[in-house]
Amino acid sequence: MLLYSIVTFLVSALIFVFGIMVSRGRTDLIHEYHQKNVGDRAAYGKSFGRALLVMAAGLLLSSVTSLIGYPKPAVAILIVGLIIGIAMLVAVQIKHNGGIF
């Protein structure tokens, strides 16, 4: 599970960095297709970045839980964190872009 912890931590750090960048206004990191109907790019970026940070936090918590020796709860935390993060991304897309597609 050490390899799982390392990989999950690195992915978490990468998503965290992108979340910070997007929330600070770098909406160009989001695919143009997902921004076609967005009116307020600043609010969209903050909301999208917040969702990425939630996903990163779930991955980080899963990594730490696995590292201290609880692999089954780590997987549960990973799944719950990703579901919450994806749900937040879908909500952001619906609110700011008028839909997912």
C-alpha angles and dihedrals in degrees: 000000000000091000090050090052093049095047093044091049092051093048089047091052091049093050090045091054092048090046091054092046094049093045089053092057107277093129089150086082088069114081113265091235091064092053101048097112100029114128103179106042094179094058090041091052093049093049094045092046091050090054090051090050091053089052091049091050091053091051092047093049090048090051093051093045091052092046093056090052110268106114099164095052088044091059091046091051090048093052094045092046093050093046091051092046094048091047089053091049091050091049091050091050092049093047100044104024103034095243146356098268 
